[in-house]
Amino acid sequence: MWIRKPVDLLYFEHAVLRVRYSIALSLMDNCEEKAIQLLQETHRFVVDWHAKIEDKYFFPLLGDKARPFTNDHLLIEKYGSSAISQRRRDWIERYVKIVLDHNLNEERELFPILSLEDNALEKIFEEAKAYPNYSSITGLRLED
């Protein structure tokens, strides 16, 4: 497996999110139901898994530098839930942009300075095994 450090997992999940959101947006015109379903599933993954793992394992190491990113997680949760439930394409596009910009800023500002014990990856993977559909969402087999 090429994910050897905890931060590698964050980069990987960000890539998965870029792909899933791109597919969902491309489906909005012809297959709105499938697009909304994909958006809902991806949003739940962001809120219930990805952001929580960042807030739990990574951001406490960075102190005040991470505070704006933690605050972004609250915005992403609220705005995304509203945009998707209202099925407003303009809101959904804005929501996706917010998430992707947030992730890019994390990659530029936080990930290069993150240093987490490698055994934390094992703890995160154990938690991921309990997250519903983690493997089907990310394509990552956790048994390996």
Order of alpha helices (4+ residues) and beta strands (2+ residues): alpha-alpha-alpha-alpha-alpha-alpha
